Amino acid sequence: MSSIRLPSAGFSITIRVAVTADPYAIGRLTTAVGEAGAIVTALDVVDSDHVRVVADVTCDTADSRHADQVVAALEGLDGVEVRKVSDRTFLLHLGGKIEVTSKVALRTRDELSRAYTPGVARVCQAIAENPDDARRLTIKRNTVAVVTDGSAVLGLGNLGPAAALPVMEGKAALFKRFGGVDAWPVCLDTQDTDEIVSIVKAIAPVYGGINLEDIAAPRCFEIEARLRDLLDIPVFHDDQHGTAICVLAALTNALRVVGKKLDEVKVVVSGAGAAGTAIMKLLIRQGVGDIVAYDRRGVIHRGMPDLSAPWQWLADHTNHDNYSGDLPGALRGADVFIGVSAPNILTGDDIAQMAERSIVFALANPDPEVDPRAARQHAAIVATGRSDQPNQINNVLAFPGVFRGMLDAQAREFTPDMALAAAQAIADAVGEDKVNPSVIVPSVFDAKVAPAVATAVRAVALQGAATVPDSVPSPPSS
């Protein structure tokens, strides 16, 4: 099965070239880039004389190898000298992506006396007498720790804390841009569960919330559960709950389009790790008809040997017919496929075996579980995690608003009811009159999404509607 490699801004490069000054010089450059399969996004002349023109050609490529091919195509042109190649993604990361700025100008002795000594001592004493005042009088009111051990970075695997830092910086930037939340990366040089729990507990007084990120399953379940028991601030594992919220929101609108009800559909989920497990838990809470879970060992079913506690819970609460075959077999007659697993594990022919008006969410990044073009030949709605495809399901739709709402309510925990409220707010942000097969989620740049999510989450937090219904048993923590 061939993988999808389309030009993307994530692999944008700028090539500085010197070319013979003739009427066709610039045209030859753009033609060569286009024939090499890249997309020219900008061309700037930086210098010229009567002999030569120096220009910066900026283009989107598919990956690093493709970028090298584009450069080679330009080098092969007569009269062209490639002087420098800049990877625009690396340039964006120089020196990091976030910084700390003071809210206080500190221009006079008077301001310094109030912001620091001696005036600050009175504020310290007030917090010592009433610790909850820290939520009102310090950065705790609006600050989140983005915590990782680097064990499951994006789709790249166990890269460790230093290599995880660019992702955590980006997450912090998204928090600020979309939710007005001050977030800071906390990359821990340990992958010991006890040590992680101990460290996060020790630093928690500074923060109004903890966002766990890129921690491998199954340890992430235990870490989250233990921190929730220990801390009086919300603990939110975005790989689990952010993904689940966005998938439920997208599925809500997709079912509106195809005219099906959640309690009547059969859903197949590929990937029973952190994201897949959270998705299935939230769908069960919302009343899904049936779910079949698939992972590397096959379809999870009752009687399957040597199951971990989370998978045993799935075996007990999914797969009503106890199907034990392969993934294509599970898809036969299914209404919905949700993939949070591996690239290119299905074909268009597999999708063709699904029910009429089927829905496919192939969310593996950068290459989905099935080629979206092949899936669209058979499915009514197709969504991916890619920004260059329609219906991108992106966690940024959820976590900024979720934390904004929890911080505004001074919530002490994140709850499933908040997740359901957030998903409904995201779905409703599209508008029933605008939902169609190509638009089942709002744009990540839709300014009304985060406030709507925040309002919904804040309302749940203030109502105290945060208990787990007895009818939906909670999965084990590890």
KETI-386622 format. One record per residue (C-alpha): x negated, y negated, z negated; residue in one letter. Coordinates in steps of 0.001 Angstrom, whole numbers, padded with zeros to 6 digits, always signed. Example, Ala and Ser with C-alpha at 12.3 -4.5 7.8 and 13.67 -1.06 7.14 Angstrom:
2
-012300+004500-007800A
-013670+001060-007140S
END
This chain:
478
+000000+000000+000000M
-001501-003330+000991S
-001795-006129-001561S
-000552-009640-000921I
-003258-012244-000443R
-001833-015622+000458L
-003654-018959+000225P
-003147-020557-003178S
-004126-023741-004979A
-005773-021470-007548G
-008504-020801-004974F
-008757-024296-003536S
-012215-025353-002346I
-013730-028556-000986T
-016389-028109+001682I
-018648-031057+002496R
-019788-030822+006095V
-021786-032935+008489A
-020538-032713+012059V
-021587-034266+015353T
-019729-037529+015890A
-017506-036847+018871D
-013767-037272+019491P
-013068-033622+018783Y
-015220-033144+015661A
-012490-033287+013021I
-010124-031167+015105G
-012743-028441+015401R
-013091-028336+011624L
-009380-028005+010871T
-008885-025483+013672T
-011684-023275+012345A
-010287-023375+008837V
-006790-022518+010069G
-008040-019653+012224E
-009834-018271+009173A
-006455-018045+007420G
-006802-020967+005005A
-004546-024019+004654I
-006094-027481+004967V
-004657-029734+002234T
-006910-032772+002660A
-009656-034116+004900L
-011643-037154+003829D
-014425-038864+005758V
-017077-039867+003206V
-019767-041247+005529D
-020513-041724+009202S
-022868-043286+011721D
-023174-043138+015474H
-024641-039612+015305V
-022850-037772+012508R
-019676-037710+010435V
-019746-036414+006865V
-016359-035124+005716A
-014845-033256+002780D
-012505-030502+003938V
-010198-029311+001136T
-008287-026103+001702C
-006395-023371-000122D
-007802-019872+000233T
-006574-016478-000960A
-009492-015485-003180D
-013251-015934-003590S
-014080-013584-000717R
-011697-015430+001562H
-013313-018733+000546A
-016690-017347+001618D
-015178-016347+004965Q
-013843-019879+005527V
-017250-021368+004764V
-018892-018878+007143A
-016425-019880+009883A
-017478-023521+009553L
-021154-022630+009441E
-020695-020763+012713G
-019572-023880+014579L
-022065-025674+016813D
-023118-029026+015442G
-021742-028357+011937V
-023843-028327+008783E
-022242-027174+005528V
-023857-029235+002763R
-021899-028292-000352K
-019006-026090-001435V
-017048-026981-004587S
-014526-024713-006255D
-011816-027153-007370R
-010608-024839-010140T
-014073-024801-011723F
-014338-028576-011316L
-011042-028989-013193L
-012464-026977-016111H
-015706-028946-016540L
-015889-029981-020190G
-012585-028274-020982G
-008988-029335-020342K
-007903-030836-023676I
-009148-033380-026209E
-008194-034907-029557V
-007053-038540-029625T
-006309-040545-032742S
-002831-041970-033355K
-004412-044625-035568V
-006499-047383-033994A
-008826-047888-037025L
-009745-051393-035871R
-009947-053025-039317T
-011070-052296-042872R
-007420-052458-043888D
-006455-049638-041507E
-009482-047590-042550L
-008538-047959-046217S
-005065-046574-045573R
-006009-043847-043088A
-008970-042637-045124Y
-010351-043484-048551T
-009048-044775-050904P
-005448-044767-049603G
-005419-041185-048346V
-005909-039894-051892A
-002320-040768-052819R
-001033-038756-049851V
-003165-035788-050906C
-001733-035956-054404Q
+001818-036108-053057A
+001245-032940-051029I
-000361-031202-054005A
+002782-031911-056005E
+005124-030906-053171N
+003429-028697-050509P
+006411-029063-048146D
+005405-032714-047724D
+002590-031445-045487A
+005225-030890-042794R
+006120-034576-043029R
+002817-036319-043735L
+000241-034365-041668T
-000289-032911-038219I
+001443-029756-039478K
+004680-031448-038402R
+003807-031091-034713N
+000866-028697-034389T
+000656-025088-033207V
-002298-022691-033290A
-002748-020713-030071V
-004405-017578-031462V
-006119-014822-029483T
-008753-012146-029860D
-009350-012016-026091G
-008338-008360-025869S
-005723-008734-023103A
-006529-011873-021118V
-003986-012443-018331L
-004263-009338-016178G
-008024-009205-016593L
-008320-007049-019698G
-010569-007254-022754N
-012817-010237-022022L
-013422-011403-025576G
-012804-014770-027269P
-015123-017045-025262A
-013756-015911-021893A
-010218-016285-023252A
-010770-019933-024172L
-009896-021423-020733P
-006494-019705-020917V
-005855-020962-024447M
-006883-024495-023430E
-004423-024307-020572G
-001704-023104-022931K
-002387-026043-025240A
-002170-028442-022296A
+001197-026964-021306L
+002495-027322-024858F
+001687-031028-024766K
+002867-031688-021221R
+006241-029967-021465F
+007081-029982-025169G
+005126-032851-026682G
+003591-030288-029039V
-000026-030638-030201D
-001594-027192-029833A
-005141-026005-030365W
-006990-022844-029244P
-008087-020484-032004V
-010180-017750-030358C
-011267-015153-032907L
-014458-013105-032586D
-012871-009984-033999T
-010394-007384-032789Q
-009785-005870-036206D
-006113-006152-037113T
-006692-006723-040834D
-009287-009393-040163E
-007093-011221-037649I
-004173-011255-040079V
-006431-012496-042879S
-007958-015294-040775I
-004640-016560-039428V
-003134-016508-042918K
-006088-018551-044170A
-005814-021263-041491I
-002014-021422-041466A
-001668-024441-043833P
-002739-026736-040971V
-000087-025573-038521Y
+003685-025738-038090G
+003691-022575-035978G
+001506-019735-034694I
+001530-018748-031006N
-000140-015364-030556L
-001563-014911-027074E
-003287-012206-025027D
-003626-009656-027849I
-003458-006072-026628A
-000628-003699-027495A
+000077-001953-029763P
-001990-004060-032232R
-000069-007195-031256C
+003132-005714-032731F
+001565-005073-036135E
-000246-008430-036217I
+002941-010321-035450E
+005043-008362-037952A
+002543-008758-040774R
+002052-012476-040170L
+005812-013011-040142R
+005996-011410-043567D
+003091-013455-044921L
+003704-016935-043506L
+006405-019569-043996D
+006035-020879-040429I
+007244-019351-037135P
+005050-016669-035552V
+005719-016205-031841F
+003906-013816-029505H
+004422-015451-026135D
+003441-012401-024084D
+006398-010662-025732Q
+009067-013197-026526H
+008335-015924-023983G
+008415-013367-021192T
+011581-011742-022541A
+013380-015082-022813I
+012535-016055-019234C
+013459-012643-017828V
+016834-012689-019598L
+017472-016215-018306A
+016615-015199-014742A
+018670-012016-014977L
+021662-013948-016326T
+021731-016092-013203N
+020856-013240-010845A
+023844-011261-012129L
+026022-014331-011563R
+024912-014371-007930V
+025490-010665-007248V
+028711-010503-009272G
+027651-007890-011818K
+027863-007803-015622K
+024961-007056-017920L
+026855-004410-019866D
+027532-002487-016658E
+024093-002438-015002V
+021264+000058-015127K
+017834-001542-015508V
+014480+000116-014820V
+011488-001488-016544V
+007952-000632-015424S
+005519-001413-018221G
+006204-000585-021866A
+003524-002777-023386G
+004055-006034-025255A
+006060-007810-022549A
+008091-004815-021413G
+009019-003785-024933T
+010166-007293-025843A
+012201-007554-022632I
+013965-004291-023356M
+014662-005230-026983K
+016221-008532-025933L
+018296-006915-023176L
+019569-004319-025652I
+020486-007061-028097R
+022392-008830-025325Q
+024302-005635-024511G
+022693-004194-021370V
+024356-001104-019910G
+021315+001184-019807D
+017539+000883-019520I
+014961+003355-018272V
+011399+002566-019394A
+008380+003671-017363Y
+004692+003450-018203D
+001456+005171-017249R
+002518+008448-018868R
+005789+008456-016966G
+009379+007696-017863V
+009810+007456-021636I
+012354+010027-022760H
+013430+011961-025812R
+011219+014969-026394G
+008158+013319-024839M
+005154+014418-026957P
+002725+012222-028894D
+004673+008963-028654L
+003482+005894-030522S
+006007+004329-032895A
+007083+001577-030414P
+007528+004151-027640W
+009416+006498-029949Q
+011806+003633-030670W
+012270+003146-026918L
+012865+006863-026432A
+015565+006734-029099D
+017340+003604-027788H
+017009+003721-023980T
+017470+006197-021112N
+020971+007466-021910H
+020655+010375-019468D
+017162+011291-020771N
+015709+011168-017241Y
+012129+012449-017145S
+011110+012132-013485G
+008986+009591-011631D
+009500+005853-011096L
+010997+006033-007569P
+013452+008613-008877G
+014440+006351-011747A
+015153+003578-009247L
+017735+005577-007318R
+021065+003889-007944G
+019597+001352-010392A
+020890-002210-010272D
+017794-003987-011578V
+014040-003400-011468F
+011784-005369-013815I
+008043-004893-013403G
+005475-006062-015952V
+002859-003476-015121S
+000565-002936-012134A
+000369-004002-008479P
+001696-002122-005482N
+003275+000861-007221I
+006467+000698-005131L
+007392+000309-001472T
+010315-001234+000339G
+011666+002298+000844D
+011815+002733-002929D
+013807-000488-003273I
+016161+000727-000546A
+017232+003572-002874Q
+018592+001127-005460M
+022266+000201-005774A
+023971-002311-003514E
+023165-005967-004295R
+020104-004924-006283S
+017810-007270-008209I
+014000-006969-008223V
+011738-008827-010664F
+008181-007797-009693A
+006163-009836-012180L
+002663-008342-012112A
+000122-011068-011317N
-001487-011853-009003P
-000195-008866-007017D
+003395-007713-007752P
+004581-004150-008154E
+006103-004324-004666V
+005499-006638-001733D
+008226-009300-002098P
+008681-009413+001674R
+009395-005675+001764A
+011656-005904-001286A
+013746-008704+000279R
+014691-006429+003148Q
+016749-004340+000705H
+017346-006307-002512A
+019774-009186-002878A
+017450-011132-005191I
+013679-010935-005603V
+011604-012781-008201A
+007879-012696-008977T
+005419-014356-011310G
+003725-016157-008420R
+004011-019884-007831S
+003885-019438-004050D
+007057-017310-003969Q
+010708-018245-004638P
+012099-017549-008112N
+008886-017751-010100Q
+009539-016449-013613I
+007089-018444-015718N
+006813-018526-019514N
+006307-022289-019453V
+010087-022483-019089L
+010388-021159-022646A
+007579-021652-025127F
+007255-025480-025123P
+010965-025938-025811G
+011116-023037-028271V
+008349-024511-030416F
+009690-028034-030000R
+013007-026875-031419G
+011436-024885-034261M
+009142-027752-035262L
+011985-030272-035172D
+014047-028022-037431A
+011029-027255-039646Q
+011892-023618-039081A
+010127-021007-041173R
+010554-018136-038703E
+011317-017291-035098F
+014388-015094-034668T
+016099-013047-031946P
+019058-015449-032064D
+016695-018261-031091M
+015485-016162-028169A
+019039-015584-026934L
+019848-019296-027270A
+016690-020270-025392A
+017446-017840-022551A
+020970-019186-022169Q
+019695-022767-022136A
+017192-021966-019367I
+019839-020169-017311A
+022320-023015-017718D
+019692-025591-016721A
+020040-024444-013114V
+023774-025129-013048G
+026360-022607-011847E
+027000-024706-008742D
+023321-024502-007728K
+022510-020868-008447V
+021759-018830-005321N
+019506-015898-004327P
+016480-018197-004039S
+017178-020298-007149V
+017885-018286-010298I
+015557-020231-012621V
+014854-023954-012860P
+011584-025464-011704S
+008844-025535-014320V
+008730-029292-013664F
+012447-029792-014336D
+012349-032389-017111A
+015639-031286-018659K
+014592-027680-019388V
+012361-028092-022450A
+014745-030511-024211P
+017675-028179-023532A
+015767-025200-024933V
+014619-027250-027930A
+018163-028371-028676T
+019489-024811-028498A
+016727-023380-030696V
+016984-026225-033207R
+020736-025656-033536A
+020236-021952-034310V
+017495-022723-036817A
+019601-025294-038647L
+022642-023000-038698Q
+020547-020260-040253G
+021956-017768-037722A
+018743-015807-037834A
+019577-012303-039052T
+019103-009124-037068V
+022483-007383-036485P
+022681-003975-038138D
+024002-002538-034872S
+020677-003156-033138V
+017902-001477-035131P
+014554-003251-035180S
+011618-001382-033631P
+008713-000425-035873P
+005850-002878-036189S
+003174-000528-034943S
END
